[in-house]
Amino acid sequence: MSTKGSASAEDSVEYRSQREEAPKGCWGKFVKIVKDNLFMLLILLGVAVGFGLGFGLRAATDSPIAVQWVELVGKLYINVLDLTILPLIASNLIIVIARINPKEQGITSIITLSFIIGMNIFAAAIGTVTAVIINPGKGVTKSNVTESGDPALRPSTSDVFADLVLNIFPDNIIGMCIQQTKTSYSYVEGTNNSEVQRIVGTTGSKDLIGILMVSIAFGLAAKGAGKKGKPFLEFFESLCEVTLKLVRAFLLLTPVGVCFMIAGAIMGVEDLATTFSNVGMFVVTVTVGIAVLFIFILLIHFLTTFSNPFRFLPRTLKAWFISFATTSPIVSLPEMFEGCDEYGIRKEISRFVCPIATTMKSDGPAVFISCSCMFVAQMELSTVPPTTVVVIWLLTSVSVLAIPHVPSASILIAITILNSADVLTTSVVYLYAVDWLL
């Protein structure tokens, strides 16, 4: 009797605690929604304050010094993020590659990796081509961006691709983190500018594609080393976790950084109407790219299974919403497993494919990143060279294999790609205004 009474009392206490934790009424639900989406709301607040500050200072002064100091805060924010994103990408890619075991999973692993890498490459191509066709950054004139350079001293298409091959195979593991190979031309002294000489030198920007390829090589080597490679992997797992903590801490500064970046950008733009119109066109560009990718995925599902893909889609909605809310597909793994089980997919398949897909498959971000890079390049350059377009596509295809699952990670990758492609990143600020939506 007493046992039943104590159990009943414990149940009663548990029930009361659950009721106390549950939000009460509309106000409680509102507070819970605000808490769950506080970071996104603060970014939107930073965007709003940045617009107000930018328009106010724009009306008050047109001094370049004022623009410089307002932009400084945003540049500091980008610098601290750029400081941490490189070790995060490299360590994450090494870990992912080392965990793949094609011997145990056999044909499943080959098909999975081929599909993931193929979709990432195809999605990056969709985003790049869509941006080239729609050209959302066309017509933007910035007061602080000028074009210079003698056409006779510009590298050729052959030079750019030769540089790309050299950067894929760097000769210095430390040097690739701070510089990359770049071909340039200069006039020969004493020839009255009638002869030019080709110089294969370096430029002060990260060799991203070399870093990614070296990381893949080390991941494969660590996997092949077996037990002796375990301490190596444990080091990079620790590095990944420590760096991720730093990134998350720095991301808390996003509302302030975005505020001053937008304010500085508004102060530096000559034609505001055209700029805002192009941000809208950028949203349209990404939406079109995502729609094309979605249709292609449905077509693949139909051709490989001969079944209606819309019967499977409802089972993915819960996982999709969780991924959207948390900006991390890994968090939605339990819902992915549940949806696959409901659809009748064998557990040995879903338990192997889903974790790899959540880590390496980034076709959606690939569309956004490639469109973002093209959008910024179109804003910063009057004409985007075909070689730059190809470099953006290739770097996006590879870099999304190790995209970190943190808020605004796609923008961080876009900044790194733009730096590698020698494109100014001052216009990246416009991406933050729509990052939460796309």
Secondary structure, 3 states (H helix, E strand, C coil): CHHHHHHHHHHHHHHHHHHHHCCCHHHHHHHHHHHHCHHHHHHHHHHHHHHHHHHHHHHHCCCHHHHHHHHHHHHHHHHHHHHHHHHHHHHHHHHHHHHCCHHHHCHHHHHHHHHHHHHHHHHHHHHHHHHHHHCCCCCCCECCCCCCCCHHHCCCHHHHHHHHHHHHCCCCCCHHHCCEEEEEEEECCCCCCCCEEEEEEEECCCCHHHHHHHHHHHHHHHHHHHHHHHHHHHHHHHHHHHHHHHHHHHHCCHHHHHHHHHHHHHHHECCHHHHHHHHHHHHHHHHHHHHHHHHHHHHHHHHHHCCCHHHCHHHHHHHHHHHHHHCCHHHHHHHHHHHHHHHCCCHHHHHHHHHHHHHHCCHHHHHHHHHHHHHHHHHHCCCCCHHHHHHHHHHHHHHHHHCCCCCCHHHHHHHHHHHHCCCCCHHHHHHHHHHCCC
